[in-house]
């Protein structure tokens, strides 16, 4: 079924109503957005859905729980990556898709890794955008982001990264309390040994000015079929829609067709 890219549809999993977009025909690419973002902000607005559908792929973008047009519980126990990976796989079930390419950005990359480890038969290939070795070692201190999200007045936030995410949350009109619940538990690390068990072809794409993600090649080297690409002169926020990133992904998908 082909639906308009601007049409948001819904399904339910784990008692949570989840929103998604579904556009195009061809091999499915499941898109999992980053923290404080949404399918619209991460994939529609930067042109990813158009890029993929123009190249002959079916682009499916979920709004993670706590984000976008999906339900936004305030319980931090509901935001572990395993739970959000299960949501993504449940969307494949909902759409009767047996196997898909999976691309996640930042938090979405972590969710994608959990999906590959816990639902390996459903994930054909992986793109980890905006998250390198930080997947394993941690991507900095997120407590200031938590505090910034709960601050009554954004002008009172002085921590640079906290202020960046608070402004982003306000810009996207997010539920700050849901994001605060999400920010700590969603950062669950994946041991290097577990990353070595991801056997699917995997591309790691990180901006060269990204001070959050960690090194792309280091993460790629942990996986038997990992490769890396640098996104020149882009930081964590600006790498998302970069043309180098898009071209690398299209080449990667072409090299690893679902047969």
C-alpha positions as CSV (number, residue, x, y, z in Angstrom):
1,X,0.0,0.0,0.0
2,X,1.3,3.5,-0.9
3,X,0.3,6.3,1.3
4,X,1.0,10.0,1.2
5,X,4.3,10.9,3.0
6,X,2.5,13.5,5.1
7,X,-0.1,11.0,6.3
8,X,0.6,9.8,9.8
9,X,-0.7,6.4,10.8
10,X,-0.9,4.6,14.1
11,X,-0.6,1.2,15.6
12,X,-0.4,-0.1,19.2
13,X,2.3,-2.0,21.0
14,X,2.9,-2.7,24.6
15,X,-0.2,-0.6,25.5
16,X,1.4,2.4,23.8
17,X,-0.1,4.1,20.7
18,X,2.7,4.7,18.2
19,X,2.8,6.9,15.1
20,X,4.6,6.2,11.8
21,X,4.9,7.2,8.2
22,X,5.1,4.8,5.3
23,X,6.0,5.9,1.8
24,X,7.2,4.3,-1.4
25,X,7.6,0.8,-2.7
26,X,10.5,-1.6,-2.9
27,X,12.9,-2.9,-0.2
28,X,11.8,-1.6,3.2
29,X,14.0,0.8,5.2
30,X,12.9,1.2,8.8
31,X,14.0,4.6,10.1
32,X,14.5,5.1,13.8
33,X,15.0,8.8,14.9
34,X,17.1,10.2,17.6
35,X,16.4,11.6,21.1
36,X,14.1,14.6,21.2
37,X,13.4,14.2,17.5
38,X,10.7,12.5,15.5
39,X,10.1,10.9,12.1
40,X,9.2,14.2,10.7
41,X,12.2,16.1,12.2
42,X,14.8,13.4,11.6
43,X,13.7,11.9,8.3
44,X,11.0,13.8,6.5
45,X,12.2,17.4,6.8
46,X,15.9,16.6,5.9
47,X,14.8,14.9,2.8
48,X,15.6,11.3,3.7
49,X,12.2,9.9,2.9
50,X,12.3,11.5,-0.5
51,X,15.9,10.4,-1.1
52,X,15.0,6.8,-0.3
53,X,11.7,6.6,-2.2
54,X,13.3,8.3,-5.2
55,X,15.9,5.5,-5.2
56,X,13.2,2.9,-5.2
57,X,13.0,2.0,-1.5
58,X,10.0,1.9,0.9
59,X,10.7,4.4,3.7
60,X,9.0,3.6,7.1
61,X,9.6,6.1,9.9
62,X,8.4,5.4,13.4
63,X,7.9,8.0,16.1
64,X,9.5,6.4,19.1
65,X,7.5,6.3,22.3
66,X,7.8,9.6,24.1
67,X,8.3,11.4,20.8
68,X,6.5,13.0,17.9
69,X,2.9,11.9,17.7
70,X,3.3,8.8,19.7
71,X,2.2,8.4,23.3
72,X,4.5,10.0,25.8
73,X,4.6,8.2,29.2
74,X,6.6,9.8,32.0
75,X,7.9,6.5,33.5
76,X,11.6,6.1,32.9
77,X,11.3,2.3,33.1
78,X,9.4,2.4,29.8
79,X,12.4,3.8,27.8
80,X,15.0,1.1,27.8
81,X,16.4,0.5,24.2
82,X,15.1,-3.1,24.2
83,X,11.5,-1.8,24.6
84,X,11.8,0.7,21.9
85,X,13.5,-1.9,19.6
86,X,10.5,-4.1,20.2
87,X,8.2,-1.2,19.2
88,X,10.1,-1.0,15.9
89,X,9.9,-4.7,15.2
90,X,6.2,-4.6,16.1
91,X,5.8,-2.0,13.3
92,X,7.3,-4.5,10.9
93,X,4.8,-7.1,12.2
94,X,2.0,-4.5,11.8
95,X,3.0,-4.0,8.1
96,X,3.6,-7.7,7.4
97,X,7.3,-7.1,6.7
98,X,9.5,-10.0,7.3
99,X,12.9,-8.3,7.1
100,X,14.1,-4.7,6.6
101,X,17.1,-2.5,6.3
102,X,17.2,-0.5,9.6
103,X,18.7,2.9,9.9
104,X,18.9,4.8,13.2
105,X,20.3,8.1,14.2
106,X,21.9,8.7,17.6
107,X,19.5,7.2,20.1
108,X,17.9,5.5,17.1
109,X,21.2,3.9,16.2
110,X,21.4,2.4,19.7
111,X,17.8,1.1,19.4
112,X,18.7,-0.3,16.0
113,X,21.6,-2.2,17.5
114,X,19.3,-3.7,20.2
115,X,16.9,-4.7,17.4
116,X,19.7,-6.5,15.5
117,X,20.8,-8.3,18.6
118,X,17.4,-9.3,19.9
119,X,15.5,-9.7,16.6
120,X,18.3,-10.6,14.3
121,X,16.2,-12.4,11.7
122,X,14.2,-9.2,11.1
123,X,17.2,-6.9,10.4
124,X,18.9,-7.3,7.1
125,X,21.4,-4.5,7.3
126,X,22.1,-1.6,9.6
127,X,23.1,2.0,9.4
128,X,24.2,3.6,12.6
129,X,24.1,7.4,12.1
130,X,25.3,9.9,14.6
131,X,26.7,7.2,17.0
132,X,30.1,5.6,16.9
133,X,32.1,4.0,19.7
134,X,29.9,6.0,22.2
135,X,27.5,3.0,21.6
136,X,29.9,1.0,23.8
137,X,31.8,3.6,25.9
138,X,29.0,6.1,26.5
139,X,28.4,9.4,24.8
140,X,29.1,11.8,27.6
141,X,27.2,12.9,30.7
142,X,23.5,13.1,30.1
143,X,22.5,14.3,33.6
144,X,22.8,18.0,32.5
145,X,20.4,17.2,29.7
146,X,18.0,15.7,32.2
147,X,18.2,18.8,34.4
148,X,17.9,21.1,31.4
149,X,14.7,19.4,30.3
150,X,13.1,19.8,33.7
151,X,14.2,23.4,34.2
152,X,11.2,25.7,34.4
153,X,13.0,28.5,32.5
154,X,15.2,27.6,29.5
155,X,17.2,30.8,30.1
156,X,18.4,29.4,33.4
157,X,20.2,26.5,31.7
158,X,24.0,27.2,31.4
159,X,25.4,23.8,30.5
160,X,26.1,23.9,26.7
161,X,24.9,20.5,25.7
162,X,21.9,20.7,28.1
163,X,21.0,24.0,26.5
164,X,21.3,22.6,23.0
165,X,18.9,19.8,23.7
166,X,16.5,22.0,25.7
167,X,16.3,24.4,22.7
168,X,15.8,21.4,20.4
169,X,13.1,20.0,22.6
170,X,11.3,23.4,22.7
171,X,11.7,23.9,19.0
172,X,10.1,20.5,18.3
173,X,7.4,21.2,20.9
174,X,8.3,18.0,22.7
175,X,6.9,16.7,26.0
176,X,9.9,17.7,28.2
177,X,8.9,15.4,31.0
178,X,8.7,12.4,28.7
179,X,12.1,13.2,27.3
180,X,13.5,13.6,30.8
181,X,12.2,10.1,31.6
182,X,13.7,8.8,28.4
183,X,17.1,10.4,28.5
184,X,18.8,8.3,31.2
185,X,17.4,4.8,30.6
186,X,17.6,5.0,26.8
187,X,21.4,5.4,27.0
188,X,22.0,1.8,28.1
189,X,25.4,0.7,26.8
190,X,26.2,-2.3,24.6
191,X,29.3,-4.2,25.5
192,X,32.0,-4.6,22.8
193,X,31.5,-8.3,22.9
194,X,27.8,-7.9,22.1
195,X,28.6,-5.6,19.2
196,X,30.8,-8.3,17.8
197,X,27.8,-10.5,17.6
198,X,26.1,-8.2,15.1
199,X,26.8,-10.1,11.9
200,X,24.7,-8.0,9.5
201,X,26.3,-5.6,7.1
202,X,26.6,-2.4,9.1
203,X,27.6,1.2,8.1
204,X,28.6,3.7,10.8
205,X,28.3,7.3,9.7
206,X,29.4,10.2,12.0
207,X,30.1,13.8,11.5
208,X,33.8,14.9,11.8
209,X,32.7,17.7,14.2
210,X,30.4,15.5,16.3
211,X,31.5,15.7,19.9
212,X,28.8,13.3,21.1
213,X,29.0,10.2,19.0
214,X,32.5,8.9,19.4
215,X,34.7,7.5,16.6
216,X,32.9,5.7,13.8
217,X,35.7,3.4,12.7
218,X,36.2,2.1,16.2
219,X,32.6,1.0,16.4
220,X,32.7,-0.5,12.8
221,X,35.9,-2.5,13.7
222,X,34.0,-4.3,16.5
223,X,31.6,-5.8,14.0
224,X,32.5,-8.6,11.5
225,X,30.8,-6.8,8.6
226,X,31.2,-3.2,9.8
227,X,32.3,-0.2,7.7
228,X,32.5,3.5,8.5
229,X,32.1,6.8,6.7
230,X,33.0,10.3,7.9
231,X,30.5,13.1,7.3
232,X,32.9,16.1,6.7
233,X,32.5,19.2,8.7
234,X,29.3,18.3,10.3
235,X,28.3,18.2,14.0
236,X,25.7,16.0,15.7
237,X,22.8,18.1,14.6
238,X,23.9,19.1,11.1
239,X,25.1,15.6,9.9
240,X,21.5,14.3,9.7
241,X,20.6,15.6,6.2
242,X,24.1,15.8,4.8
243,X,24.5,14.7,1.1
244,X,27.7,12.7,1.8
245,X,25.7,10.7,4.4
246,X,22.9,10.1,2.0
247,X,25.1,9.0,-0.9
248,X,27.0,6.6,1.4
249,X,23.8,5.1,2.6
250,X,22.4,4.6,-0.9
251,X,25.6,2.9,-2.0
252,X,25.5,0.7,1.1
253,X,21.9,-0.3,0.5
254,X,22.6,-1.1,-3.1
255,X,25.5,-3.3,-2.1
256,X,23.4,-5.3,0.3
257,X,20.0,-6.0,-1.3
258,X,17.4,-8.1,0.4
259,X,17.0,-11.3,-1.6
